Amino acid sequence: MYINHATQAGLTEAYAATRMANPLFNQFCELPICQQMQLDESMQLFSSFDVEKHASGDVIYTAASETDKTMRLIVSGSVHVSSPSFGIYSSLKAGDVFGLFSFLDASRPHAATVTADEDITLLCINRDYFNLITVEDAALGNLLLRFMFRLLSQMSLKPESEYAAMRHDVRGGLS
């Protein structure tokens, strides 16, 4: 099969221009977690995510429910996080992530209920798709792994994280 490299380069440029014209892509690039990335890295990551929209009041998932193995990054809007033992204990906004621990450990049920405070737009990636990417495209898989590590590092610094709530429940309410 003959690959016309000039045509391929033109298509790549057209694809990049289309992505850059997408307002959601621009919002993604403005998130603090994306500030240090190169444009091509941002485009590759953005292309890996599905877009999910929820209306105000929608419950994304509930505490103790089985995981759908999906990590969600808030691009616009906000959610509140609650648990049966704490009630509402956190509010997340653009740039925050939730579902990452259940994404990483498929046998772990969700530790919290997440409800949209307003209309929200999320970028999501499912663990099965993530696994496929890491096998099929090593460079993109590596980029996704580094992105997940930055998200995990950012989350671990927040005392109100879903993980902190789960740890509190496991220890019988002891801090």
Backbone as a chain_set.jsonl record, in Angstrom:
{"seq": "MYINHATQAGLTEAYAATRMANPLFNQFCELPICQQMQLDESMQLFSSFDVEKHASGDVIYTAASETDKTMRLIVSGSVHVSSPSFGIYSSLKAGDVFGLFSFLDASRPHAATVTADEDITLLCINRDYFNLITVEDAALGNLLLRFMFRLLSQMSLKPESEYAAMRHDVRGGLS", "coords": {"N": [[0.843, -1.173, 0.0], [0.588, 2.173, -0.866], [1.584, 5.097, 0.732], [0.75, 8.351, 0.659], [2.618, 10.785, 1.696], [2.479, 13.587, 1.727], [-0.251, 14.072, 1.485], [-1.114, 12.788, 3.795], [0.149, 14.407, 5.736], [-1.2, 16.808, 5.27], [-3.812, 16.066, 5.973], [-3.422, 15.557, 8.673], [-2.797, 18.138, 9.583], [-5.239, 19.4, 9.024], [-6.911, 17.978, 10.735], [-5.815, 18.75, 13.198], [-6.371, 21.503, 13.129], [-9.156, 21.437, 13.188], [-9.612, 20.313, 15.716], [-8.472, 22.301, 17.336], [-10.221, 24.372, 16.903], [-12.433, 23.635, 18.272], [-14.481, 24.517, 20.905], [-14.623, 23.083, 23.334], [-12.223, 21.699, 23.372], [-10.51, 23.858, 23.677], [-11.277, 24.722, 26.249], [-10.431, 22.493, 27.697], [-7.644, 22.687, 27.318], [-7.14, 24.942, 28.834], [-7.358, 24.124, 31.439], [-5.8, 23.742, 34.649], [-4.283, 21.346, 34.935], [-3.457, 20.832, 32.394], [-1.784, 22.825, 31.606], [1.039, 22.627, 31.362], [1.474, 21.044, 29.194], [2.401, 20.195, 25.819], [0.986, 21.357, 22.712], [0.418, 19.293, 20.826], [0.4, 17.061, 22.513], [-1.788, 17.673, 24.135], [-3.837, 17.593, 22.222], [-3.764, 14.866, 21.5], [-4.409, 13.631, 23.953], [-6.972, 14.76, 24.446], [-8.376, 13.687, 22.309], [-8.635, 11.094, 23.134], [-10.621, 10.955, 24.987], [-14.105, 10.567, 25.864], [-17.005, 12.613, 25.564], [-19.213, 13.672, 28.027], [-22.312, 14.815, 29.138], [-24.226, 16.31, 31.71], [-27.223, 17.239, 33.355], [-28.177, 19.753, 35.767], [-28.603, 18.465, 39.003], [-28.531, 15.8, 38.237], [-27.558, 12.515, 39.157], [-24.454, 11.208, 39.019], [-23.078, 8.89, 39.831], [-23.614, 6.55, 42.561], [-22.789, 6.131, 46.045], [-21.282, 3.103, 47.045], [-22.09, 1.793, 44.788], [-21.533, -0.394, 41.981], [-18.561, -0.028, 40.106], [-18.254, 1.683, 36.972], [-15.904, 1.733, 35.829], [-14.81, 4.168, 34.936], [-13.075, 7.156, 34.54], [-13.558, 10.545, 35.265], [-13.218, 13.838, 34.146], [-13.814, 17.104, 35.018], [-14.844, 19.601, 32.871], [-16.449, 21.809, 32.559], [-18.753, 23.405, 34.797], [-20.02, 22.113, 37.966], [-19.895, 19.701, 40.668], [-21.254, 18.036, 43.567], [-19.985, 16.071, 46.235], [-20.868, 13.323, 48.155], [-21.475, 11.199, 51.016], [-22.985, 8.421, 52.745], [-22.199, 8.504, 55.456], [-20.998, 11.017, 55.854], [-22.542, 12.972, 54.602], [-22.808, 15.776, 52.41], [-19.578, 16.486, 51.47], [-17.716, 17.617, 49.83], [-16.996, 19.781, 47.067], [-16.631, 19.816, 43.622], [-15.026, 21.217, 40.772], [-14.409, 22.698, 37.495], [-11.569, 21.2, 36.107], [-11.159, 19.435, 38.15], [-11.175, 15.947, 39.077], [-12.995, 12.872, 39.174], [-13.814, 9.519, 40.217], [-11.468, 8.254, 39.703], [-10.115, 6.45, 41.41], [-11.773, 4.198, 41.38], [-11.573, 3.68, 38.702], [-8.938, 2.848, 38.578], [-8.985, 0.584, 40.221], [-10.901, -1.88, 39.549], [-12.448, -3.6, 41.075], [-13.284, -2.223, 43.203], [-15.961, -0.651, 44.757], [-17.801, 2.426, 44.205], [-16.978, 5.076, 46.416], [-18.427, 7.257, 47.067], [-21.27, 9.422, 46.488], [-21.92, 11.213, 43.584], [-23.138, 14.213, 42.448], [-24.531, 16.427, 40.073], [-24.235, 19.893, 40.412], [-24.887, 21.888, 38.735], [-25.455, 22.303, 35.19], [-23.167, 20.207, 33.583], [-20.072, 19.465, 31.886], [-18.17, 16.749, 31.015], [-15.06, 15.091, 30.509], [-14.345, 11.834, 29.693], [-12.866, 8.649, 30.311], [-12.873, 5.224, 29.804], [-11.797, 2.312, 31.533], [-11.376, -0.067, 30.053], [-11.063, 0.888, 27.428], [-8.838, 2.508, 27.826], [-6.95, 0.497, 28.475], [-6.826, -0.79, 25.988], [-5.733, 1.261, 24.397], [-3.171, 1.511, 25.585], [-2.019, -0.867, 24.794], [-2.231, -0.863, 21.985], [-1.165, 1.593, 21.088], [1.662, 2.647, 22.032], [2.977, 5.111, 22.572], [0.884, 6.983, 22.952], [-0.384, 5.658, 25.039], [1.588, 5.873, 27.034], [1.575, 8.652, 27.36], [-1.035, 8.982, 28.359], [-0.764, 7.534, 30.763], [1.097, 9.148, 32.15], [-0.476, 11.452, 32.396], [-2.584, 10.463, 33.986], [-1.12, 9.888, 36.284], [-0.378, 12.492, 37.087], [-2.943, 13.489, 37.657], [-3.663, 11.771, 39.749], [-1.689, 12.406, 41.632], [-2.369, 15.068, 42.131], [-4.925, 14.708, 43.249], [-4.347, 13.261, 45.578], [-3.39, 15.106, 47.312], [-5.531, 16.455, 48.293], [-7.478, 16.744, 51.107], [-10.193, 16.273, 51.246], [-10.825, 14.322, 49.473], [-12.342, 11.593, 47.672], [-11.075, 9.267, 48.398], [-10.194, 9.825, 50.983], [-12.628, 9.871, 52.307], [-13.43, 7.212, 51.993], [-11.429, 5.938, 53.473], [-11.994, 6.941, 55.983], [-14.501, 5.733, 56.451], [-13.742, 3.019, 56.504], [-12.143, 2.939, 58.749], [-13.972, 3.136, 60.731], [-15.018, 5.678, 61.242], [-13.01, 7.004, 62.534], [-10.48, 9.485, 62.602]], "CA": [[0.0, 0.0, 0.0], [1.363, 3.397, -0.995], [1.141, 6.192, 1.596], [1.122, 9.669, 0.157], [2.977, 11.508, 2.917], [2.001, 14.971, 1.64], [-1.682, 14.029, 1.8], [-1.222, 12.441, 5.209], [0.511, 15.602, 6.512], [-2.313, 17.748, 5.117], [-4.933, 15.59, 6.783], [-3.036, 15.768, 10.069], [-2.968, 19.576, 9.855], [-6.68, 19.689, 9.028], [-7.426, 17.409, 11.979], [-5.354, 19.619, 14.283], [-7.118, 22.76, 13.048], [-10.521, 21.147, 13.638], [-9.548, 20.155, 17.172], [-8.169, 23.584, 17.975], [-11.401, 25.228, 16.764], [-13.459, 23.105, 19.158], [-14.46, 25.238, 22.192], [-14.37, 22.16, 24.435], [-10.78, 21.472, 23.378], [-9.894, 25.06, 24.26], [-11.518, 24.666, 27.693], [-9.547, 21.445, 28.194], [-6.272, 23.212, 27.335], [-7.045, 25.968, 29.863], [-7.367, 23.53, 32.768], [-4.461, 23.762, 35.253], [-3.566, 20.086, 34.717], [-2.992, 20.807, 31.003], [-0.968, 24.011, 31.33], [2.424, 22.301, 31.056], [1.539, 20.132, 28.052], [2.55, 20.697, 24.465], [-0.279, 21.334, 21.98], [0.171, 17.972, 20.24], [0.035, 16.171, 23.623], [-3.164, 18.023, 24.512], [-4.733, 17.071, 21.181], [-3.814, 13.413, 21.608], [-5.183, 13.292, 25.149], [-8.357, 15.157, 24.234], [-8.954, 12.722, 21.369], [-8.82, 9.818, 23.818], [-11.742, 11.051, 25.912], [-15.487, 10.739, 25.434], [-17.669, 13.758, 26.191], [-20.435, 13.322, 28.743], [-22.98, 16.006, 29.676], [-25.262, 16.028, 32.694], [-27.992, 18.399, 33.795], [-28.192, 20.029, 37.2], [-29.379, 17.5, 39.785], [-28.266, 14.419, 37.829], [-26.626, 11.729, 39.952], [-23.523, 10.547, 38.107], [-23.067, 7.554, 40.42], [-23.933, 6.566, 43.985], [-21.894, 5.426, 46.966], [-21.413, 1.65, 47.138], [-22.482, 1.19, 43.513], [-20.452, -1.035, 41.225], [-17.907, 0.922, 39.231], [-18.307, 1.52, 35.52], [-14.485, 1.818, 35.464], [-14.637, 5.379, 34.149], [-12.528, 8.349, 35.177], [-14.232, 11.72, 34.717], [-12.569, 15.126, 34.349], [-14.796, 18.174, 34.835], [-14.382, 20.679, 31.998], [-17.253, 22.969, 32.957], [-19.772, 23.095, 35.779], [-19.546, 21.624, 39.258], [-20.625, 18.61, 41.307], [-20.94, 17.852, 44.984], [-19.648, 14.698, 46.591], [-21.45, 13.011, 49.462], [-21.477, 9.795, 51.431], [-23.976, 8.206, 53.801], [-21.702, 8.845, 56.784], [-20.582, 12.426, 55.935], [-23.375, 13.91, 53.868], [-21.999, 16.472, 51.404], [-18.289, 16.827, 52.063], [-16.806, 18.24, 48.886], [-17.508, 20.316, 45.814], [-15.604, 19.745, 42.59], [-15.292, 22.154, 39.673], [-13.58, 22.502, 36.302], [-10.191, 20.807, 36.394], [-11.151, 18.349, 39.126], [-11.452, 14.625, 38.547], [-13.587, 11.918, 40.103], [-13.897, 8.165, 39.7], [-10.135, 7.769, 39.35], [-9.75, 5.284, 42.206], [-12.546, 3.073, 40.851], [-10.965, 3.428, 37.399], [-7.701, 2.107, 38.814], [-9.285, -0.681, 40.895], [-12.235, -2.231, 39.059], [-13.207, -4.364, 42.067], [-13.64, -1.294, 44.276], [-17.177, 0.127, 44.493], [-17.673, 3.867, 44.421], [-16.99, 5.434, 47.833], [-19.228, 8.46, 47.274], [-22.285, 9.787, 45.501], [-21.541, 12.441, 42.886], [-24.341, 14.831, 41.888], [-24.28, 17.688, 39.373], [-24.806, 21.1, 41.005], [-25.333, 22.668, 37.583], [-25.13, 21.561, 33.97], [-21.724, 19.954, 33.546], [-19.456, 18.763, 30.769], [-17.091, 15.897, 31.503], [-14.272, 14.26, 29.6], [-14.323, 10.54, 30.358], [-12.199, 7.519, 29.678], [-13.182, 3.952, 30.416], [-10.593, 1.508, 31.743], [-11.177, -1.015, 28.957], [-10.519, 1.653, 26.303], [-7.492, 2.876, 28.258], [-6.119, -0.695, 28.313], [-6.639, -0.988, 24.557], [-4.787, 2.283, 23.929], [-1.816, 1.219, 26.055], [-1.513, -1.992, 24.019], [-2.197, -0.552, 20.559], [-0.393, 2.807, 20.781], [2.52, 2.799, 23.213], [3.269, 6.527, 22.85], [-0.323, 7.571, 23.543], [-0.554, 4.996, 26.342], [2.537, 6.504, 27.957], [1.055, 9.995, 27.631], [-2.186, 8.809, 29.251], [-0.26, 7.127, 32.079], [1.66, 10.336, 32.802], [-1.605, 12.32, 32.719], [-3.26, 9.847, 35.135], [-0.255, 10.066, 37.443], [-0.536, 13.886, 37.531], [-4.259, 13.597, 38.283], [-3.61, 11.054, 41.027], [-0.868, 13.217, 42.538], [-3.179, 16.235, 42.483], [-6.007, 14.259, 44.127], [-3.857, 12.774, 46.866], [-3.103, 16.252, 48.162], [-6.786, 17.022, 48.778], [-7.99, 15.96, 52.236], [-11.61, 15.959, 51.093], [-10.978, 13.415, 48.341], [-13.148, 10.386, 47.812], [-10.244, 8.299, 49.094], [-10.221, 10.163, 52.413], [-13.924, 9.445, 52.827], [-13.417, 5.763, 52.082], [-10.531, 5.59, 54.573], [-12.749, 7.275, 57.197], [-15.505, 4.689, 56.631], [-13.062, 1.773, 56.84], [-11.61, 3.029, 60.11], [-15.087, 3.284, 61.674], [-15.235, 7.073, 61.571], [-11.845, 7.6, 63.21], [-9.63, 10.274, 61.707]], "C": [[0.894, 1.244, 0.0], [0.764, 4.484, -0.101], [1.659, 7.497, 1.009], [1.365, 10.551, 1.386], [2.516, 12.966, 2.894], [0.512, 15.037, 1.99], [-1.892, 13.73, 3.279], [-0.895, 13.65, 6.088], [-0.599, 16.644, 6.439], [-3.511, 17.357, 5.955], [-4.65, 15.781, 8.272], [-3.205, 17.228, 10.455], [-4.442, 19.953, 9.917], [-7.319, 19.174, 10.313], [-7.059, 18.299, 13.167], [-6.133, 20.926, 14.293], [-8.552, 22.571, 13.533], [-10.565, 21.018, 15.155], [-9.369, 21.502, 17.857], [-9.347, 24.545, 17.88], [-12.535, 24.792, 17.688], [-13.392, 23.839, 20.504], [-14.167, 24.323, 23.387], [-12.883, 21.831, 24.529], [-10.071, 22.665, 24.003], [-10.096, 25.106, 25.769], [-10.602, 23.636, 28.348], [-8.122, 21.985, 28.331], [-6.064, 24.26, 28.431], [-7.049, 25.405, 31.279], [-5.951, 23.512, 33.337], [-3.641, 22.501, 34.972], [-2.951, 20.027, 33.317], [-2.005, 21.925, 30.677], [0.452, 23.691, 30.88], [2.582, 21.403, 29.824], [1.761, 20.874, 26.746], [1.202, 20.56, 23.747], [-0.578, 19.949, 21.403], [-0.201, 16.947, 21.32], [-1.408, 16.417, 24.047], [-4.155, 17.466, 23.5], [-4.868, 15.559, 21.28], [-4.642, 12.975, 22.815], [-6.66, 13.569, 24.94], [-9.069, 14.154, 23.329], [-9.248, 11.376, 22.017], [-10.068, 9.79, 24.694], [-13.083, 11.095, 25.198], [-16.048, 11.952, 26.167], [-18.979, 13.268, 26.795], [-21.011, 14.612, 29.301], [-24.085, 15.559, 30.621], [-25.938, 17.33, 33.089], [-27.894, 18.554, 35.305], [-29.099, 19.032, 37.915], [-29.16, 16.054, 39.389], [-27.275, 13.763, 38.792], [-25.75, 10.956, 38.966], [-23.324, 9.095, 38.543], [-23.286, 7.678, 41.918], [-22.899, 5.772, 44.781], [-22.277, 3.952, 47.01], [-21.884, 1.001, 45.84], [-21.264, 0.588, 42.824], [-19.87, -0.018, 40.247], [-18.187, 0.627, 37.761], [-16.902, 1.681, 34.935], [-14.191, 3.04, 34.59], [-14.127, 6.513, 35.015], [-13.164, 9.548, 34.471], [-13.506, 13.0, 35.133], [-13.597, 16.213, 34.052], [-14.169, 19.277, 33.977], [-15.167, 21.953, 32.289], [-18.35, 22.51, 33.906], [-19.16, 22.614, 37.081], [-20.449, 20.503, 39.761], [-20.375, 18.687, 42.803], [-20.809, 16.364, 45.248], [-20.19, 14.449, 47.993], [-21.309, 11.525, 49.746], [-22.52, 9.637, 52.528], [-23.49, 8.651, 55.175], [-21.337, 10.322, 56.94], [-21.624, 13.416, 55.436], [-22.502, 14.551, 52.798], [-20.693, 16.907, 52.052], [-17.319, 17.487, 51.095], [-17.57, 18.768, 47.687], [-16.358, 20.303, 44.824], [-16.019, 20.632, 41.426], [-14.372, 21.843, 38.499], [-12.125, 22.248, 36.686], [-10.089, 19.686, 37.404], [-11.566, 17.041, 38.459], [-12.148, 13.792, 39.611], [-13.735, 10.569, 39.409], [-12.543, 7.55, 39.394], [-9.758, 6.517, 40.137], [-10.512, 4.041, 41.747], [-12.064, 2.702, 39.447], [-9.73, 2.55, 37.556], [-7.939, 0.73, 39.416], [-10.724, -1.066, 40.579], [-13.072, -3.018, 40.068], [-13.705, -3.467, 43.207], [-14.925, -0.545, 43.928], [-16.924, 1.614, 44.737], [-17.828, 4.185, 45.909], [-17.92, 6.603, 48.117], [-20.315, 8.556, 46.215], [-21.872, 11.118, 44.903], [-22.765, 12.956, 42.147], [-23.995, 16.169, 41.255], [-24.986, 18.838, 40.086], [-25.424, 21.994, 39.933], [-25.046, 21.823, 36.35], [-23.617, 21.416, 33.886], [-21.326, 19.254, 32.247], [-18.234, 18.034, 31.314], [-16.343, 15.283, 30.328], [-14.029, 12.957, 30.34], [-13.48, 9.538, 29.572], [-12.482, 6.277, 30.506], [-11.918, 3.11, 30.493], [-10.327, 0.529, 30.598], [-10.583, -0.314, 27.734], [-9.077, 2.091, 26.606], [-6.527, 1.699, 28.059], [-5.821, -0.962, 26.836], [-5.612, -0.001, 23.998], [-3.364, 1.922, 24.341], [-1.193, 0.045, 25.306], [-1.285, -1.602, 22.553], [-1.303, 0.633, 20.191], [0.448, 3.159, 22.006], [2.783, 4.26, 23.563], [2.063, 7.209, 23.5], [-0.601, 6.954, 24.906], [0.348, 5.601, 27.388], [2.066, 7.905, 28.333], [-0.141, 9.93, 28.585], [-1.747, 8.41, 30.661], [0.32, 8.319, 32.834], [0.563, 11.301, 33.219], [-2.342, 11.785, 33.951], [-2.425, 10.018, 36.404], [-0.362, 11.498, 37.972], [-1.878, 14.092, 38.209], [-4.262, 12.947, 39.657], [-2.806, 11.84, 42.053], [-1.648, 14.419, 43.033], [-4.273, 15.843, 43.475], [-5.508, 13.869, 45.504], [-3.552, 13.911, 47.83], [-4.358, 16.88, 48.752], [-7.333, 16.182, 49.916], [-9.445, 15.558, 52.068], [-11.867, 14.963, 49.968], [-11.84, 12.217, 48.698], [-12.378, 9.325, 48.601], [-10.25, 8.559, 50.6], [-11.537, 9.714, 53.04], [-13.972, 7.929, 52.983], [-12.57, 5.324, 53.276], [-11.249, 5.845, 55.901], [-13.784, 6.194, 57.483], [-14.869, 3.379, 57.084], [-12.587, 1.776, 58.284], [-12.72, 3.268, 61.139], [-15.289, 4.714, 62.132], [-14.097, 7.721, 62.307], [-11.016, 8.375, 62.206], [-8.231, 9.769, 61.659]], "O": [[1.84, 1.339, 0.782], [-0.434, 4.757, -0.175], [2.866, 7.704, 0.885], [0.419, 11.004, 2.03], [2.194, 13.523, 3.944], [0.071, 15.941, 2.699], [-2.738, 14.339, 3.933], [-1.582, 13.894, 7.08], [-0.905, 17.294, 7.439], [-4.152, 18.207, 6.575], [-5.549, 16.13, 9.038], [-3.703, 17.528, 11.54], [-4.847, 20.742, 10.771], [-8.162, 19.845, 10.909], [-7.892, 18.566, 14.032], [-6.516, 21.407, 15.36], [-9.101, 23.44, 14.21], [-11.462, 21.56, 15.801], [-10.042, 21.8, 18.844], [-9.46, 25.453, 18.704], [-13.504, 25.531, 17.859], [-12.362, 23.792, 21.176], [-13.528, 24.751, 24.348], [-12.341, 21.699, 25.626], [-9.13, 22.492, 24.777], [-9.183, 25.491, 26.499], [-10.061, 23.877, 29.427], [-7.47, 21.763, 29.351], [-4.944, 24.447, 28.905], [-6.771, 26.137, 32.229], [-4.994, 23.291, 32.595], [-2.426, 22.585, 34.791], [-2.023, 19.253, 33.083], [-1.451, 21.958, 29.578], [1.014, 24.435, 30.078], [3.701, 21.044, 29.456], [1.362, 22.028, 26.591], [0.373, 19.736, 24.135], [-1.713, 19.481, 21.485], [-1.022, 16.064, 21.076], [-2.159, 15.473, 24.288], [-5.195, 16.926, 23.877], [-5.971, 15.027, 21.158], [-5.468, 12.068, 22.718], [-7.505, 12.718, 25.221], [-10.23, 13.816, 23.561], [-10.041, 10.598, 21.486], [-10.521, 8.719, 25.097], [-13.19, 11.593, 24.077], [-15.607, 12.274, 27.27], [-19.746, 12.547, 26.158], [-20.281, 15.419, 29.876], [-24.781, 14.574, 30.375], [-25.305, 18.384, 33.15], [-27.57, 17.608, 36.024], [-30.225, 18.786, 37.484], [-29.56, 15.154, 40.127], [-26.284, 14.374, 39.191], [-26.246, 10.152, 38.178], [-23.393, 8.18, 37.722], [-23.164, 8.764, 42.485], [-22.235, 4.874, 44.263], [-23.458, 3.606, 47.011], [-22.06, -0.216, 45.791], [-20.127, 1.003, 43.051], [-20.605, 0.758, 39.637], [-18.338, -0.528, 37.362], [-16.725, 1.756, 33.719], [-13.424, 2.96, 33.63], [-14.671, 6.795, 36.082], [-13.294, 9.567, 33.247], [-13.218, 13.214, 36.311], [-14.181, 16.245, 32.969], [-13.112, 19.815, 34.307], [-14.609, 23.05, 32.266], [-18.819, 21.374, 33.83], [-17.949, 22.693, 37.282], [-21.599, 20.369, 39.343], [-19.418, 19.316, 43.256], [-21.425, 15.527, 44.588], [-19.996, 15.259, 48.9], [-21.062, 10.715, 48.853], [-22.898, 10.617, 53.17], [-24.288, 9.13, 55.981], [-21.364, 10.836, 58.058], [-21.59, 14.587, 55.815], [-21.55, 13.928, 52.328], [-20.697, 17.613, 53.061], [-16.219, 17.876, 51.487], [-18.642, 18.272, 47.339], [-15.246, 20.726, 45.142], [-17.205, 20.78, 41.131], [-13.647, 20.848, 38.51], [-11.536, 22.981, 37.48], [-9.042, 19.046, 37.511], [-12.219, 17.035, 37.415], [-11.92, 13.982, 40.805], [-13.775, 10.486, 38.182], [-12.475, 6.435, 38.876], [-9.14, 5.609, 39.581], [-9.951, 2.945, 41.728], [-12.141, 1.539, 39.051], [-9.503, 1.628, 36.772], [-7.176, -0.199, 39.151], [-11.654, -0.632, 41.259], [-14.293, -3.091, 39.923], [-14.46, -3.915, 44.07], [-14.977, 0.132, 42.901], [-15.955, 1.996, 45.393], [-18.699, 3.633, 46.58], [-18.181, 6.915, 49.278], [-20.284, 7.869, 45.194], [-21.514, 12.047, 45.627], [-23.359, 12.25, 41.332], [-23.249, 16.959, 41.834], [-26.19, 18.772, 40.336], [-26.357, 22.753, 40.195], [-24.458, 20.747, 36.455], [-22.877, 22.378, 34.092], [-22.12, 18.561, 31.611], [-17.383, 18.621, 31.982], [-16.929, 14.995, 29.285], [-13.563, 12.963, 31.479], [-13.4, 9.583, 28.345], [-12.351, 6.274, 31.73], [-11.062, 3.189, 29.611], [-9.175, 0.321, 30.217], [-9.699, -0.861, 27.076], [-8.211, 2.044, 25.732], [-5.425, 1.876, 27.54], [-4.698, -1.317, 26.479], [-4.732, -0.379, 23.224], [-2.445, 2.017, 23.528], [0.03, -0.034, 25.193], [-0.271, -1.966, 21.957], [-0.745, 0.668, 19.094], [-0.002, 3.877, 22.899], [2.808, 4.611, 24.742], [2.212, 7.929, 24.487], [-1.01, 7.656, 25.831], [-0.081, 5.821, 28.521], [2.15, 8.298, 29.496], [-0.242, 10.734, 29.512], [-2.303, 8.899, 31.644], [0.063, 8.482, 34.027], [0.653, 11.909, 34.286], [-2.685, 12.55, 34.852], [-2.971, 10.267, 37.478], [-0.431, 11.699, 39.185], [-1.96, 14.788, 39.221], [-4.799, 13.504, 40.614], [-3.199, 11.93, 43.216], [-1.598, 14.754, 44.216], [-4.522, 16.567, 44.439], [-6.184, 14.124, 46.501], [-3.465, 13.694, 49.039], [-4.264, 17.747, 49.62], [-7.63, 15.005, 49.711], [-9.889, 14.592, 52.689], [-13.012, 14.783, 49.553], [-12.033, 11.884, 49.868], [-12.966, 8.576, 49.381], [-10.304, 7.621, 51.396], [-11.558, 9.233, 54.172], [-14.488, 7.417, 53.976], [-12.967, 4.422, 54.013], [-11.125, 5.054, 56.836], [-13.937, 5.776, 58.631], [-15.407, 2.702, 57.96], [-12.621, 0.749, 58.962], [-12.432, 3.569, 62.298], [-15.683, 4.952, 63.273], [-14.198, 8.89, 62.678], [-10.872, 7.944, 61.062], [-7.396, 10.329, 60.949]]}, "num_chains": 1, "name": "protein.A"}
